[in-house]
Amino acid sequence: MKKIFFSSLILLIYSTFSWSQSKPDLDKKVFELLSKMTIEEKIGQMTQITVTNFEEKGKPGVFDRVKLKEAIQNYHIGSILNVPNPGAQTTKQWNDVLTTISNEANKTRLKIPVLYGIDAIHGSSYTAGATLFPQQIGIAATFNTAIAKNEAEISAYETRASSIPWVFSPDLDLPRNPSWSRMWESFGEDPYLSSQMGTSFVEGFQGNDFGSKYNVASCMKHFIGYGSTTTGKDRTPSIIPERVLRQYDLTIYQAAIKAGAKSVMISSGEINGTPVHASKYLITDVLKNELGFQGVVVTDWQDIIYLHTRHKVAETNRDAVRISVNAGIDMSMVPDNYSFYNDLLDLVAKGEVPMSRIDDAVSRILKMKFELNLFQNTVANLKDYPKFGSKEFIDAAYNAAAESITLLKNNAVLPLNIADKILVTGPTANSMKNLNGGWSYNWQGENSDFYAADKFTILKALQNKVGKENVLYTKGADLAIEDDLEIQKALDLAKDASKIVLCLGEKNYTETPGDISDLYLSASQIKLALALAKLNKPIILVLNEGRPRLISNFEDKMSAVIQCYLPGNEGARALVDILYGDVNPSGKLPYNYPRYPNSLEKYNRKYTESLGDDEQNNDAKYEKSYSPQFEFGTGLSYTTFGYSNLKMDKTEINNTDTLTVSVDVTNTGKVSGKESVLLYLSDIYASITPEVKALKRFEKISLKPNETKTVTFVLNQKDLQFVNNDLKWISEKGAFKIQISNLTTEFMLK
């Protein structure tokens, strides 16, 4: 039996964070204001309503002042969210919206400001002219936390320029099914990568003083287990053992809480039959008490109501309110009526929700409002934001896209020659919708071509690069509808081209509208790819997709494969510069790209998921258990990198030691390049079946030809631990293996 070393209690660890210690003067302000409030005013603070609820009938984007007055004066609502119809507003329009709301709030008895929240998830995406970055999955592919932090800083700046102080970001979901429609909103399948990127987002959004006019309060989401649906469909049940939930999902939120995240949005899903919005254990016992989270807990859209109408755990809406507030919800994204307010008022009056629970919730909300300096300032002075939409910010978005785009295959066809005549075809070649995806200017992102009309699609970026005379184009296929005439147009044009750039992918979507029943790319696109392949001309497959749609039925016929993810407004420029070698690609996959729809193993699989013929019975033939199209961490370059001198400062450590690991990385090619150095750790034997390997550290470096850099990592005891069946973080003595590129070494934990 192995000797077991127990980690310190999580509660003790998290209680030491300086950020979570309440400031006496702030506590005094909150207490004094709370003591003046009526129960109606308190419950109003817990109520969040969508801004479209206050629009004049038949006049999108125009306030009905009577409705707004009723909401703020009569119902005392504390928060408003969302974007006015029909979509993105200019900074001046946002200024007018927030001024109107602020003026109404200043007419109330206590003049408590309204907290406005927005889904700014890849830039200030509901503000016209703002800088739109790659979606989160692309940021993860950069393996560059500095890029993540810089994006959040710019997003905060431009969101504050829009007079909005609160963003529903980052998304910390850990997706386990690649068909899930919100995979692109995540940082991929690895908890360590997600933790590091999530931390960088929180730090970038909030800065050293998130109440400043250039920072915002972040809202990590969706706590917890939302990305693990067994069906792969949005808002469907998850089955996750608590041991697994703690080892993987919870660690991502722990990191964001440590970084100081001020709010959290609760998952719309259910785990093991309990909706998270109804789970006192997860919200109060784990999140608030065990992890010491002192911020605001907000629901997702209409999710208290859904406890009654969808999940069927509450017989009435009133029951749903009682269950969720007693579970620990602080604010309800109702979002378009006052049922929460009325029901909660009645529940408190009848003693079914204690005043202590109300006071706790309202204290958290008031504290965040004070910390955001909303009592002093709620509307931006536009003169304070000269960098809004600036070249500096656009360049940052371009650089993020350039480092995210991932070259998965290259049979000596890239970079392209600028003198080549090329055919560009495919349904994603000439639309900004396919570069941005959802949460872009409006919910589903269908208006990107209007709002980003001044930006380059892939086609326009290619024409700009090499001239229209060298770029042939036809759509070739629709995303959904098969069209033989369009395919024939592409085949005819291809006769005059030396190479083909085939742009395939997905429609713009998020949430339930993005649900699919087939992980393969659509039949219309596969048909186009197979038809073009018969021409025996080099084809560069360019993928614009939020999740890895299967390409195994034609990938072998492609000369090169490039994964763009959803690279944002500057993505086409970055892609084209990569195609022609002006930028050396450096992205790496943040997930396993599956080959088959029923073979969806993660890279950090168990050994039983990796069996080959030599490990099976001798009297039978088996398909290999583990055979992804491309593995997590795959990403090619136009140069080559050599790894050598993998060293450790110790070969044996005890249960308090750290371990320093170093490796030399050399650019052995002819052009400069960037390389993400990934360190994996394997526990050789353990009482809980160990992973084949798990990412523990990464660092992105730049190297000139023939240049060598030594990269050093420090591993600590937590890196060696896993959660056992008693829900304790433990490490066990024995051998561990370190892998960096093709090099491995082992050490012993005594």
Rosetta blueprint (number, residue, H / E / L):
1 M L
2 K L
3 K L
4 I E
5 F E
6 F E
7 S L
8 S L
9 L L
10 I H
11 L H
12 L H
13 I H
14 Y H
15 S L
16 T L
17 F L
18 S H
19 W H
20 S H
21 Q L
22 S L
23 K L
24 P H
25 D H
26 L H
27 D H
28 K H
29 K H
30 V H
31 F H
32 E H
33 L H
34 L H
35 S H
36 K H
37 M L
38 T L
39 I H
40 E H
41 E H
42 K H
43 I H
44 G H
45 Q H
46 M L
47 T E
48 Q E
49 I E
50 T E
51 V H
52 T H
53 N H
54 F H
55 E E
56 E E
57 K L
58 G L
59 K E
60 P E
61 G E
62 V E
63 F E
64 D L
65 R H
66 V H
67 K H
68 L H
69 K H
70 E H
71 A H
72 I H
73 Q H
74 N H
75 Y L
76 H L
77 I L
78 G L
79 S E
80 I E
81 L E
82 N L
83 V L
84 P L
85 N L
86 P L
87 G L
88 A L
89 Q E
90 T L
91 T H
92 K H
93 Q H
94 W H
95 N H
96 D H
97 V H
98 L H
99 T H
100 T H
101 I H
102 S H
103 N H
104 E H
105 A H
106 N L
107 K L
108 T L
109 R L
110 L L
111 K L
112 I L
113 P L
114 V L
115 L E
116 Y E
117 G E
118 I E
119 D L
120 A L
121 I L
122 H L
123 G L
124 S L
125 S L
126 Y L
127 T E
128 A L
129 G L
130 A L
131 T L
132 L L
133 F L
134 P L
135 Q L
136 Q H
137 I H
138 G H
139 I H
140 A H
141 A H
142 T H
143 F L
144 N L
145 T H
146 A H
147 I H
148 A H
149 K H
150 N H
151 E H
152 A H
153 E H
154 I H
155 S H
156 A H
157 Y H
158 E H
159 T H
160 R H
161 A H
162 S L
163 S L
164 I L
165 P L
166 W E
167 V E
168 F L
169 S L
170 P L
171 D E
172 L L
173 D L
174 L L
175 P L
176 R L
177 N L
178 P L
179 S L
180 W L
181 S L
182 R L
183 M H
184 W H
185 E H
186 S L
187 F L
188 G L
189 E L
190 D L
191 P H
192 Y H
193 L H
194 S H
195 S H
196 Q H
197 M H
198 G H
199 T H
200 S H
201 F H
202 V H
203 E H
204 G H
205 F H
206 Q H
207 G L
208 N L
209 D L
210 F L
211 G L
212 S L
213 K L
214 Y L
215 N L
216 V L
217 A E
218 S E
219 C E
220 M E
221 K E
222 H E
223 F E
224 I L
225 G L
226 Y L
227 G L
228 S L
229 T E
230 T L
231 T L
232 G L
233 K L
234 D L
235 R L
236 T L
237 P L
238 S E
239 I L
240 I L
241 P L
242 E H
243 R H
244 V H
245 L H
246 R H
247 Q H
248 Y H
249 D H
250 L H
251 T H
252 I H
253 Y H
254 Q H
255 A H
256 A H
257 I H
258 K H
259 A L
260 G L
261 A L
262 K L
263 S E
264 V E
265 M E
266 I E
267 S L
268 S L
269 G L
270 E E
271 I E
272 N L
273 G L
274 T E
275 P E
276 V H
277 H H
278 A H
279 S L
280 K H
281 Y H
282 L H
283 I H
284 T H
285 D H
286 V H
287 L H
288 K H
289 N H
290 E H
291 L L
292 G L
293 F L
294 Q L
295 G L
296 V E
297 V E
298 V E
299 T L
300 D L
301 W L
302 Q L
303 D H
304 I H
305 I H
306 Y H
307 L H
308 H H
309 T H
310 R L
311 H L
312 K L
313 V L
314 A L
315 E L
316 T L
317 N H
318 R H
319 D H
320 A H
321 V H
322 R H
323 I H
324 S H
325 V H
326 N H
327 A H
328 G L
329 I L
330 D L
331 M E
332 S E
333 M E
334 V L
335 P L
336 D L
337 N L
338 Y L
339 S H
340 F H
341 Y H
342 N H
343 D H
344 L H
345 L H
346 D H
347 L H
348 V H
349 A H
350 K L
351 G L
352 E L
353 V L
354 P L
355 M H
356 S H
357 R H
358 I H
359 D H
360 D H
361 A H
362 V H
363 S H
364 R H
365 I H
366 L H
367 K H
368 M H
369 K H
370 F H
371 E H
372 L L
373 N L
374 L L
375 F L
376 Q L
377 N L
378 T L
379 V L
380 A L
381 N L
382 L H
383 K H
384 D H
385 Y L
386 P L
387 K L
388 F L
389 G L
390 S L
391 K H
392 E H
393 F H
394 I H
395 D H
396 A H
397 A H
398 Y H
399 N H
400 A H
401 A H
402 A H
403 E H
404 S H
405 I L
406 T E
407 L E
408 L E
409 K E
410 N E
411 N L
412 A L
413 V L
414 L L
415 P L
416 L L
417 N L
418 I L
419 A L
420 D L
421 K L
422 I E
423 L E
424 V E
425 T E
426 G L
427 P L
428 T L
429 A L
430 N L
431 S L
432 M L
433 K H
434 N H
435 L H
436 N H
437 G L
438 G L
439 W L
440 S L
441 Y L
442 N L
443 W L
444 Q L
445 G L
446 E L
447 N L
448 S H
449 D H
450 F H
451 Y H
452 A L
453 A L
454 D L
455 K L
456 F L
457 T L
458 I H
459 L H
460 K H
461 A H
462 L H
463 Q H
464 N H
465 K H
466 V H
467 G L
468 K H
469 E H
470 N H
471 V E
472 L E
473 Y E
474 T E
475 K L
476 G L
477 A L
478 D L
479 L L
480 A L
481 I L
482 E L
483 D L
484 D H
485 L H
486 E H
487 I H
488 Q H
489 K H
490 A H
491 L H
492 D H
493 L H
494 A H
495 K L
496 D L
497 A L
498 S L
499 K E
500 I E
501 V E
502 L E
503 C E
504 L E
505 G E
506 E L
507 K L
508 N L
509 Y L
510 T L
511 E L
512 T H
513 P H
514 G H
515 D L
516 I L
517 S L
518 D L
519 L L
520 Y E
521 L L
522 S L
523 A H
524 S H
525 Q H
526 I H
527 K H
528 L H
529 A H
530 L H
531 A H
532 L H
533 A H
534 K L
535 L L
536 N L
537 K L
538 P L
539 I E
540 I E
541 L E
542 V E
543 L E
544 N E
545 E L
546 G L
547 R L
548 P L
549 R L
550 L E
551 I L
552 S L
553 N L
554 F L
555 E H
556 D H
557 K H
558 M L
559 S L
560 A E
561 V E
562 I E
563 Q E
564 C L
565 Y L
566 L L
567 P L
568 G L
569 N L
570 E L
571 G H
572 A H
573 R H
574 A H
575 L H
576 V H
577 D H
578 I H
579 L H
580 Y L
581 G L
582 D L
583 V L
584 N L
585 P L
586 S L
587 G L
588 K L
589 L L
590 P L
591 Y L
592 N L
593 Y E
594 P L
595 R L
596 Y E
597 P L
598 N L
599 S E
600 L L
601 E L
602 K L
603 Y L
604 N L
605 R L
606 K E
607 Y H
608 T H
609 E H
610 S L
611 L L
612 G L
613 D H
614 D H
615 E H
616 Q L
617 N L
618 N L
619 D L
620 A L
621 K L
622 Y L
623 E L
624 K L
625 S L
626 Y L
627 S L
628 P L
629 Q L
630 F E
631 E L
632 F L
633 G L
634 T L
635 G L
636 L E
637 S L
638 Y L
639 T L
640 T L
641 F E
642 G E
643 Y E
644 S E
645 N E
646 L E
647 K E
648 M E
649 D L
650 K L
651 T L
652 E E
653 I E
654 N L
655 N L
656 T L
657 D L
658 T L
659 L E
660 T E
661 V E
662 S E
663 V E
664 D E
665 V E
666 T E
667 N E
668 T L
669 G L
670 K L
671 V L
672 S L
673 G E
674 K E
675 E E
676 S E
677 V E
678 L E
679 L E
680 Y E
681 L E
682 S E
683 D E
684 I L
685 Y L
686 A L
687 S L
688 I L
689 T L
690 P L
691 E E
692 V L
693 K L
694 A E
695 L E
696 K E
697 R E
698 F E
699 E E
700 K E
701 I E
702 S E
703 L E
704 K L
705 P L
706 N L
707 E L
708 T E
709 K E
710 T E
711 V E
712 T E
713 F E
714 V E
715 L E
716 N L
717 Q H
718 K H
719 D H
720 L H
721 Q L
722 F E
723 V E
724 N L
725 N L
726 D L
727 L L
728 K L
729 W E
730 I E
731 S E
732 E E
733 K L
734 G E
735 A E
736 F E
737 K E
738 I E
739 Q E
740 I E
741 S L
742 N L
743 L E
744 T E
745 T E
746 E E
747 F E
748 M E
749 L E
750 K L
